[in-house]
């Protein structure tokens, strides 16, 4: 049996055979995209010393094509979708003179993107937090519950990105598909991509 | 749904939080009489009034303090632990 396209990859595991909805509500798995989480005393100062201007807590900044998520005073996540080289450079510098510690977000967290015209409607079913455009801006972060699990969510160009415990990715895909079934006026294939 | 105001994340549903109980004195075990140490370990206060408690906002793993009225269960205020350190 082929391993699932959804993390964690494991033939016969919980995510095996999980389908990601497609169409008016689409889910895509970015878990394999490069990212780096830095946490603990000194991490903010280290990043600042390397030229990154850090946003306020629960806001997003940018540096060399990366998105800089400030999840706490000393809890920062760098998302490097399409900016792998810039991140590799920074990680190499950090390995030479580490400050704080790696929070292993590249292995511990799944990264799913909810997109399509029904994304806002589905998110309002999945998350109790007010994510309407006039309340929740492009550089805002919500650390809350999405689909009943602890998650970090923010806007992407396509819709919303959601980061959560990687072991719950199959559960999350099913929960998003269930929310999609309530959005009935446009076509959604809940048995979409494997 | 009951709401609690997280100092870092703002007002959230109470089920996003975990309670860690009241802030307690930290007596030095070497300088405390056995009876007092035993009281510290095994006896919980059960009084009326205002208590300061540890809470955690689970999705962001952020620990903070809340002042709560033990009779009315009203949360008077929530604040970052650094505020308490500044006071003492």
Interface residues (C-beta under 8 A of the other chain):
Chain A: X57 X58 X71 X72 X75 X128 X129 X142 X143 X144 X145 X150 X151 X152
Chain B: X1 X8 X9 X12 X13 X15 X16 X57 X58 X59 X60 X61 X62
